[in-house]
Every structure is written in structure tokens, then in C-alpha cells.
């Protein structure tokens, strides 16, 4: 019986560190202001002071991606001299975890 108890107890002990490793895993976050299509010729002409017209209206939400998965929408805000984002919509915790880990 003691070996059965050890087998049951060990997975529980391993779960904590596994979750902790997951929580500490670095991810890439991107806040997308908008997009535009350019021809190579236009890209080569870009220089300091060039302007790009994006497909996003000023009042539209920005999109927040984590590891190439859209997880939230946000509005741009200024925080002192910095630009930031205020989350206006976010997917559920379950959906975010599924998207980030590709679990079903």
C-alpha cells in the first residue's frame, strides 16, 4: 500500500513546479495599431519622416496578440510621456490558456 500512496502523492508534488514553470514562461506580446500593404519599391523609399496610412480608424480598438493569438482588444492611452493600452475586451482565461498551450 505504501508504494501506491507514493505513486498518488508524487504526481501532485510534480504538478506545482510544472505550473510554476508555465507561469514563468516568456511569451511575445504584440499590440497592433493597424496594417498596410506596401510594394517593395515603396518599402525601399521609406526613410526618416515617412508616413504610413494604416487600415485602422482612430476610434477602433487595437488588437493584443500573445504568441500570434489574439487575446484582447484595447484602446491607446497616454501615461505621462508614454503610450500604453487599456484592455477593453479579453478572452476567457480558459481560452487564453488553450490558445497559448495548444491544448484541447
C-alpha positions in Angstrom: 0.0 0.0 0.0 2.8 2.4 0.7 4.0 2.2 -2.9 0.5 3.1 -4.1 0.4 6.1 -1.8 3.8 7.2 -3.1 2.5 6.9 -6.7 -0.5 9.0 -5.9 1.4 11.6 -4.0 4.2 12.1 -6.4 2.1 13.5 -9.3 0.6 16.1 -7.0 4.1 17.2 -5.9 5.2 17.5 -9.6 2.1 19.5 -10.6 3.1 22.5 -8.6 6.5 23.0 -10.2 5.1 22.3 -13.6 2.5 25.0 -13.3 5.1 27.4 -11.8 7.3 26.7 -14.9 4.4 27.5 -17.1 3.6 30.7 -15.3 7.3 31.9 -15.7 7.5 31.0 -19.4 8.3 34.1 -21.5 5.9 34.9 -24.3 5.8 37.5 -27.1 3.2 40.3 -26.8 2.3 42.5 -29.7 -0.2 45.4 -29.7 -1.2 46.0 -33.3 -2.1 49.6 -34.2 -3.1 48.6 -37.8 -1.7 47.2 -41.0 -1.0 48.4 -44.6 0.2 46.7 -47.8 3.3 48.1 -49.4 5.1 47.2 -52.6 8.9 46.6 -52.3 9.5 49.8 -54.2 7.6 51.8 -51.5 9.5 50.0 -48.7 12.8 50.9 -50.3 11.7 54.6 -50.4 10.9 54.7 -46.7 13.0 56.9 -44.7 13.0 59.1 -41.6 9.8 61.1 -41.6 7.9 58.8 -43.9 4.2 58.3 -43.1 2.3 55.1 -43.3 -1.5 55.1 -43.6 -2.9 52.2 -41.5 -6.2 50.4 -42.1 -7.4 51.2 -38.6 -9.7 54.1 -37.7 -8.5 56.3 -34.8 -11.5 55.2 -32.7 -11.2 51.5 -33.4 -9.8 49.0 -30.9 -6.2 47.9 -31.1 -5.5 44.1 -31.1 -3.3 42.4 -28.4 -1.6 39.2 -29.5 0.2 36.8 -27.3 2.4 34.3 -29.3 0.4 35.2 -32.5 -3.0 34.5 -30.9 -5.4 37.5 -30.5 -6.4 37.5 -26.9 -7.7 41.1 -26.3 -8.8 44.4 -27.7 -7.5 47.7 -26.2 -7.7 51.4 -26.6 -4.5 53.5 -26.7 -3.9 55.7 -23.7 -1.1 58.1 -22.7 0.6 57.5 -19.3 2.7 60.5 -18.7 5.1 60.7 -21.7 4.5 57.0 -22.6 2.0 55.3 -24.8 0.0 52.5 -23.3 -3.0 50.3 -23.8 -6.2 49.9 -21.7 -7.8 46.5 -22.2 -11.4 46.8 -23.3 -12.2 43.2 -24.1 -10.3 40.0 -23.2 -11.0 36.3 -23.9 -11.7 33.9 -21.1 -8.8 32.5 -19.0 -9.6 29.0 -20.4 -9.5 30.2 -24.0 -6.2 32.1 -23.4 -4.6 29.1 -21.8 -5.8 26.8 -24.6 -4.5 29.3 -27.3 -1.2 29.6 -25.6 -0.6 25.9 -25.0 -2.5 24.4 -28.0 -4.3 22.1 -25.5 -7.7 20.8 -26.4 
